Amino acid sequence: MPKNHLKIQKVPSTWPITRKHTVFVTRPNPGAHTKKLSIPINIILRNILGKAKTTKEVKKILHDEEILVDGRRRNDHKYPVGLMDVFSIPKENEHYVMLINQQNTLYLEKIDKKDAQHKISKLENKKLLGKNKIQLITSGGRNIIVKKDEYKTGDSLLISIPEQEIKSVFKLETGATIFLFKGSHVGKIANVVSIKDNVLKFKLDSEEFETSKNYAIVIGKDKPAINIK
């Protein structure tokens, strides 16, 4: 079988597709997101949103209509839409953000047009490019050049899309609102209690738990910055 398909046995368990009677599915193109935390547009339009029944129909939609990922039009049916990416169909006034639920399954959470103008990205690394020039490397492979080094890895940036302007910074600190995308509390929204080295203690339903800092993304200060459940 061509490399543009995956055998159903190789499909990540996080993908929300029916495995019964399915043999092959679209293989996503390599991208900034891992295969486990992203889904190709073809599967989104066919299996999740039900906008098409075949790949041929998906390709026609991509040719005829605007399908936006983080504010930019995408024409490739294999393009991967990853965790926290914003997926929009402007013609139908439909906007979504990719999240993962408590069953460890990726899904599209519907958001309004206002929230779809921004994206939350986790700051994963920084590079000094020269005098007064710092490169911020965020989740999803997004790179932003800034002049002042006032950001810390682990913080999250609220970015306008597609312009990539930093509108706000959500620090990984006590009281911050986080979304857990891995671990035993995947899919939950909680608040940070304390941070020590790589261990993050958080409060959930009046109880306290611990997890790795790598399993959480800050999505707001005392509440989520975008309207998600």
C-alpha positions in Angstrom: 0.0 0.0 0.0 1.3 3.5 -0.8 3.0 5.5 2.0 0.1 8.0 2.0 -2.0 5.5 4.0 -1.7 3.9 7.5 -2.9 0.4 8.4 -5.6 0.6 11.0 -3.4 -1.3 13.4 -0.9 1.5 13.2 -3.4 4.3 13.9 -2.8 6.1 17.2 -5.4 5.3 19.9 -6.0 9.0 20.3 -7.7 9.2 16.9 -11.5 9.2 17.1 -12.2 6.8 14.2 -14.1 3.5 14.0 -11.7 0.7 13.6 -14.3 -1.9 12.6 -14.5 -2.4 8.9 -11.6 0.0 8.4 -8.4 -1.2 6.8 -6.4 1.9 5.8 -6.6 5.6 6.7 -4.8 8.7 5.6 -1.3 9.1 6.8 -0.6 12.7 8.0 2.3 14.6 6.5 5.3 15.1 8.8 4.8 18.2 10.8 5.4 20.0 14.1 3.0 17.8 16.0 3.5 14.1 16.9 1.2 11.7 15.1 -0.4 10.9 18.4 -1.5 14.5 19.0 -2.6 15.4 15.5 -5.1 14.3 12.9 -5.0 14.9 9.1 -7.6 17.2 7.6 -9.0 14.3 5.5 -10.1 12.5 8.7 -11.4 15.7 10.3 -13.7 16.5 7.4 -14.8 12.9 6.8 -14.9 11.1 10.1 -15.2 13.8 12.6 -17.3 16.6 11.1 -19.0 14.6 8.4 -18.5 17.2 5.7 -17.5 14.5 3.1 -17.8 10.8 2.5 -14.7 10.3 0.4 -11.2 11.7 0.0 -12.2 12.9 -3.4 -15.0 15.0 -1.9 -12.5 16.3 0.8 -10.1 17.4 -2.0 -12.9 19.3 -3.7 -13.8 21.1 -0.5 -10.2 22.1 0.0 -10.1 23.4 -3.6 -13.4 25.2 -3.5 -13.6 26.5 0.0 -11.4 28.1 2.7 -10.3 25.6 5.3 -8.1 27.4 7.8 -5.6 26.0 10.3 -4.4 28.7 12.7 -5.8 31.3 10.3 -4.0 30.1 7.2 -5.6 28.3 4.3 -4.6 24.7 3.8 -5.2 22.7 0.6 -3.5 19.5 1.5 -5.8 16.8 2.8 -2.9 15.1 4.7 -2.0 18.3 6.6 -2.0 17.5 10.3 -4.1 19.5 12.7 -2.6 19.2 16.2 -3.3 19.9 19.8 -4.4 23.5 20.5 -4.6 24.2 16.7 -7.5 26.3 15.6 -9.5 24.8 12.7 -12.0 27.0 10.8 -14.5 26.7 8.0 -15.4 30.5 7.5 -18.1 29.8 4.9 -20.1 28.0 7.5 -19.0 30.1 10.4 -17.6 27.1 12.2 -14.5 27.3 14.4 -12.9 24.7 16.6 -9.8 24.1 18.7 -8.2 20.6 18.9 -8.2 19.2 22.4 -7.9 15.8 24.0 -10.6 14.4 26.3 -10.6 12.3 29.5 -10.8 9.1 27.4 -7.4 10.2 25.8 -9.1 10.9 22.5 -8.5 13.9 20.3 -11.6 16.0 19.5 -12.7 19.4 18.2 -14.1 21.8 20.7 -16.4 24.4 19.1 -15.4 28.0 19.8 -16.7 31.3 18.7 -15.2 33.6 16.0 -13.6 35.8 18.5 -11.7 33.0 20.2 -10.7 31.7 16.8 -8.6 34.8 16.2 -6.1 33.6 18.8 -4.1 30.5 19.6 -2.5 29.3 22.9 1.1 28.0 22.4 3.4 26.6 25.0 6.9 28.1 25.0 9.3 25.1 24.7 12.6 26.6 24.0 14.5 29.9 23.3 17.5 30.8 21.2 19.6 33.9 21.2 20.1 35.0 17.6 22.0 38.2 18.2 21.9 41.4 20.1 18.3 42.2 21.1 17.0 39.3 19.0 15.5 36.2 20.7 13.8 33.3 18.9 10.9 31.8 20.8 10.1 28.2 19.9 6.6 27.1 20.8 4.5 24.0 20.7 3.4 23.2 17.2 6.7 24.4 15.8 5.8 28.1 15.8 8.8 30.4 15.9 8.5 34.1 17.0 11.3 36.7 17.1 11.2 39.2 20.0 13.6 41.8 21.3 13.2 41.4 25.0 14.0 38.2 26.8 11.0 38.4 29.2 9.6 34.9 28.6 10.3 31.6 30.3 10.0 28.1 29.0 6.9 26.5 30.2 4.9 29.7 30.0 2.2 30.0 27.3 1.7 32.7 24.8 -1.7 34.0 23.5 -0.9 34.6 19.8 -3.0 36.4 17.2 -3.4 34.2 14.1 -2.3 34.3 11.4 -0.2 37.5 12.3 1.7 35.8 15.2 1.6 38.8 17.5 1.9 38.0 21.2 -1.2 39.4 22.9 -0.6 38.0 26.4 1.6 35.7 28.4 0.3 33.1 30.8 3.1 32.2 33.3 3.5 28.7 34.7 3.1 29.7 38.3 1.0 29.1 41.3 -2.7 29.8 40.6 -2.3 29.4 36.8 -5.0 27.5 34.9 -3.7 24.5 33.1 -4.9 21.9 30.6 -3.6 18.4 31.1 -2.9 16.6 27.8 -1.1 13.6 29.1 -1.0 11.5 32.2 -3.7 10.0 34.4 -5.7 13.2 34.5 -5.6 13.8 30.7 -8.3 16.2 29.4 -8.9 17.9 32.7 -8.6 21.7 33.5 -6.9 22.4 36.8 -5.0 25.1 38.8 -1.4 25.0 39.8 -0.6 24.7 43.5 3.2 24.5 43.3 6.1 23.7 41.0 9.3 22.0 42.1 11.9 21.0 39.5 9.9 19.0 36.9 7.0 18.1 39.3 3.8 20.2 39.1 1.3 19.9 41.9 -2.3 20.9 40.9 -5.7 21.2 42.4 -8.7 19.4 40.9 -12.1 19.3 42.5 -10.7 20.3 45.9 -8.0 17.5 45.7 -4.3 17.9 45.0 -2.4 15.7 42.5 1.1 15.7 41.0 2.2 15.3 37.4 5.1 16.2 35.1 5.4 19.8 33.9 5.6 18.4 30.4 2.1 17.1 30.6 0.4 20.5 31.1 -0.1 23.6 29.1 -1.1 26.9 30.7 -4.3 28.2 29.2 -5.0 31.2 31.4 -4.4 33.0 34.6 -7.2 32.2 37.0 -9.5 30.9 34.3 -9.2 29.7 30.6 -8.4 32.5 28.2 -10.6 30.9 25.6 -14.1 29.5 26.1 -13.5 25.7 26.5 -15.1 23.2 28.8 
